[in-house]
Amino acid sequence: MNAIIDGLMSHRSIRKFTEQPIAPELLASLVRAGQAAASSSFLQGVSVIRISDPELRQQLSEIAANQAYVREAAEFLVFCADLNRASRCCDWHGKTATEGFTEQFIIATVDTALMAQNVVVAAESEGLGICYIGAIRNDPARVAELLTLPRGVYPVFGLCLGYPAQDPELKPRLPLEVVLKENRYDQEGERERIAQYDAEVLNYYRTRTGGRREFTWSEQMSGMLSKEARPHMREFLEAQGLMLK
């Protein structure tokens, strides 16, 4: 394998950071690297908001279940799917923007994820650690208010960036045979492979938490998918002019 693949295979979420700042020129380079990601129809439907105000960081941390690293990381970025900018292009060219199409929502959301992952790969190549913060969607309306997000924009996730102050072990992933299928969606042998993976994940959680977490991957997924998850998101997205038709 080459250095890029080695780096990708070494990804861990970092939740403890040193106090070392990230040089402004490095941060700018990381965001530019993010912009180089693929963009469907060249929409470039992403806006990134750097949170430098400590009070704003505190408020976002509270929304995100009081995760301390939102406050403590050298940088905290909020990645927003943005259809507002492209809609303004319609005004400039004498056209009426349509809104609320699910396909446009998907394009902007995918653009956001692709750009963020480029930023992450670039950051990790420079020795930085990262942690995605999906919990800002706990109260997206409040986030939108705090960040003055206009119609057509929604916060997809936050991203902590900083120099690591911990060295956690790698989190095991599903077996390749479960994820990589050929020509059709084939479930043959999947339950047995997941059972073996469950044992691996159980041992990982036991080791990482000193025995405080005792569950397998499939148990975790059954808990996640058997209850509602942020049901407020649909109403919020509709209020922002997204996902109506």
C-alpha positions, 0 to 999 in steps of 0.5 A: 500500500502507499502512504495515502492508503496507509493514512486512510486505514489509520483513521481514528476519531480524536476527542482530546486535543493539545492546545497547539493552534492550527496555523491559518495558512494550513487551515486555508489549505485544508479547506481548499483541499476540501473544495477540490472534491467532486461536486455533482453538476458543479453545484459546489453546494457547501458553505463552511463556517469557522467558529472562532467565538468562544461563546458561540462554541460553548452554545454549539457544544451545549446543543451537541450534548455538551461534548467538550471537544467542540469547545477545546479543539483548535478549530471547529467548523460547521459544514452546511449544505447550501442551495441558497447561493445557487438560488441567488444565481437565478436572481442574477440571471432573471430566472426563478429558483425552484426549491424543495426538490429532494434531488437538489437536497441530496446533491447538496448533502453529498457535496458537503460530505465529500468536501468534509472528507477531503478536509479530513484526509488532508488534515490527517496527512498533516498530523491533525486529528478530527472528530465529526459532530453530527450532534449539532442536528440535535437542535438544527433550528437553534444552530441555524439561528446562531449562525444566521443560516438563510433559507436553503441552507442547513447544518449537516455536521460539525468538525473538530480539528486539532493536534491529538492528545491521545492515541486511541486504537483503531475501531474495527470495520465490518468484514469486506465480504459483508460490504463489497458485493458483486452484481447483486445484493447478496446476503449469503453468509452475512449473519455468520460474518457479522457474528464474528465481527460482533465478537471483535467489536465487543472486545474493542469496547471492553478494552477501550472503556475498561469494561464499561461498555458491553455490547456488539455492533449488531446490538448497537444497530438494533437499538439505533434503528428501533427508535426514532432518530431526530424526528424534528429534522423533517420539519426543520428541513421543510422550514428551510425550503428543503425536501418538499417534493 
